[in-house]
């Protein structure tokens, strides 16, 4: 068997995962089911160090709320560190130039693995799928949908994949005082929902 074939077969075995159907409350009075992919490797290994890649914005209008990627990175780092993970925000680049979120959008697990900075094996990629904001006389609201995946750069395989939604609303004087606060709050709550399917690494 050629080396490339052997490597591909090893990656396929490493990516062998369990798929869990999880009921998720999306909005009040409405529920849906999402599929969470968690590999046995992620369950068995004491994985704590994650390299957070550039956030991939795949919203229909990525020019609305252009700081959403920065806010999601910040919120995700906070949530993950509270779960016992160490998150690196080290810049990611090819030998020629920095890697853009648009390029990451088109990459599969094997291609993402090629971008791993030295000393980093587990790469976390986050995607913003939707950000809907509403404004009314009584206040404002924000609803977001995100998803994430973790790639094992050594095995060149995906070991975790999940998605989540969240909504935040402010009314009355709070909406005036906090400005765009509902957007960050919704992103933070979505990150909390997303990472609940990861093993908790806090010391007991």
PyMOL commands that set and color helices and strands:
alter all, ss='L'
color gray80, all
select helices_A, chain A and resi 3-14+40-44+68-82+101-105+109-113+173-178+181-197
alter helices_A, ss='H'
color red, helices_A
select strands_A, chain A and resi 17-27+30-39+49-52+56-57+86-88+122-136+139-152+157-171
alter strands_A, ss='S'
color yellow, strands_A
deselect
rebuild
show_as cartoon
